[in-house]
Amino acid sequence: MHCSEFRTAISARVDGEELPPEVSGAALDAHLLSCSACRDWGRRARRLKTLAAGLRPV
Protein backbone atom coordinates (compact mmCIF):
# COMPACT_ATOMS: atom_id res chain seq x y z
CA MET A 1 0.00 0.00 0.00
CA HIS A 2 1.25 3.49 -0.81
CA CYS A 3 1.35 6.63 1.31
CA SER A 4 -1.34 8.20 -0.88
CA GLU A 5 -3.80 5.52 0.26
CA PHE A 6 -2.87 6.08 3.89
CA ARG A 7 -3.23 9.83 3.46
CA THR A 8 -6.78 9.33 2.24
CA ALA A 9 -7.39 7.37 5.45
CA ILE A 10 -5.72 10.09 7.55
CA SER A 11 -7.97 12.67 5.95
CA ALA A 12 -11.03 10.58 6.74
CA ARG A 13 -9.90 10.16 10.35
CA VAL A 14 -9.25 13.90 10.74
CA ASP A 15 -12.73 14.63 9.36
CA GLY A 16 -14.39 12.05 11.61
CA GLU A 17 -15.40 9.89 8.65
CA GLU A 18 -15.13 6.15 8.20
CA LEU A 19 -11.80 4.89 6.95
CA PRO A 20 -11.68 3.54 3.40
CA PRO A 21 -12.48 -0.20 3.40
CA GLU A 22 -8.98 -1.13 2.26
CA VAL A 23 -7.32 0.55 5.29
CA SER A 24 -7.99 -0.71 8.79
CA GLY A 25 -7.40 1.50 11.79
CA ALA A 26 -4.64 -0.85 12.94
CA ALA A 27 -2.92 -0.70 9.54
CA LEU A 28 -3.10 3.09 9.56
CA ASP A 29 -1.68 3.30 13.08
CA ALA A 30 1.16 0.92 12.16
CA HIS A 31 1.97 2.95 9.05
CA LEU A 32 2.02 6.19 11.04
CA LEU A 33 4.52 4.66 13.46
CA SER A 34 6.90 3.93 10.61
CA CYS A 35 6.34 6.84 8.22
CA SER A 36 7.38 10.29 9.38
CA ALA A 37 6.15 11.87 6.12
CA CYS A 38 2.59 10.68 6.75
CA ARG A 39 2.78 11.66 10.44
CA ASP A 40 3.77 15.17 9.36
CA TRP A 41 1.03 15.21 6.71
CA GLY A 42 -1.49 14.24 9.38
CA ARG A 43 -0.30 16.99 11.71
CA ARG A 44 -0.66 19.55 8.95
CA ALA A 45 -4.14 18.26 8.07
CA ARG A 46 -5.28 18.55 11.70
CA ARG A 47 -3.78 22.04 11.94
CA LEU A 48 -5.51 23.14 8.74
CA LYS A 49 -8.85 21.83 10.06
CA THR A 50 -8.34 23.76 13.31
CA LEU A 51 -7.44 26.96 11.48
CA ALA A 52 -10.35 26.63 9.06
CA ALA A 53 -12.79 26.08 11.94
CA GLY A 54 -11.73 29.43 13.38
CA LEU A 55 -12.47 31.39 10.21
CA ARG A 56 -15.59 33.48 9.98
CA PRO A 57 -17.45 33.98 6.71
CA VAL A 58 -17.08 37.44 5.20
C-alpha positions in Angstrom: 0.0 0.0 0.0 1.2 3.5 -0.8 1.4 6.6 1.3 -1.3 8.2 -0.9 -3.8 5.5 0.3 -2.9 6.1 3.9 -3.2 9.8 3.5 -6.8 9.3 2.2 -7.4 7.4 5.5 -5.7 10.1 7.5 -8.0 12.7 5.9 -11.0 10.6 6.7 -9.9 10.2 10.3 -9.3 13.9 10.7 -12.7 14.6 9.4 -14.4 12.1 11.6 -15.4 9.9 8.7 -15.1 6.1 8.2 -11.8 4.9 6.9 -11.7 3.5 3.4 -12.5 -0.2 3.4 -9.0 -1.1 2.3 -7.3 0.5 5.3 -8.0 -0.7 8.8 -7.4 1.5 11.8 -4.6 -0.8 12.9 -2.9 -0.7 9.5 -3.1 3.1 9.6 -1.7 3.3 13.1 1.2 0.9 12.2 2.0 2.9 9.0 2.0 6.2 11.0 4.5 4.7 13.5 6.9 3.9 10.6 6.3 6.8 8.2 7.4 10.3 9.4 6.1 11.9 6.1 2.6 10.7 6.7 2.8 11.7 10.4 3.8 15.2 9.4 1.0 15.2 6.7 -1.5 14.2 9.4 -0.3 17.0 11.7 -0.7 19.6 9.0 -4.1 18.3 8.1 -5.3 18.6 11.7 -3.8 22.0 11.9 -5.5 23.1 8.7 -8.8 21.8 10.1 -8.3 23.8 13.3 -7.4 27.0 11.5 -10.4 26.6 9.1 -12.8 26.1 11.9 -11.7 29.4 13.4 -12.5 31.4 10.2 -15.6 33.5 10.0 -17.4 34.0 6.7 -17.1 37.4 5.2 
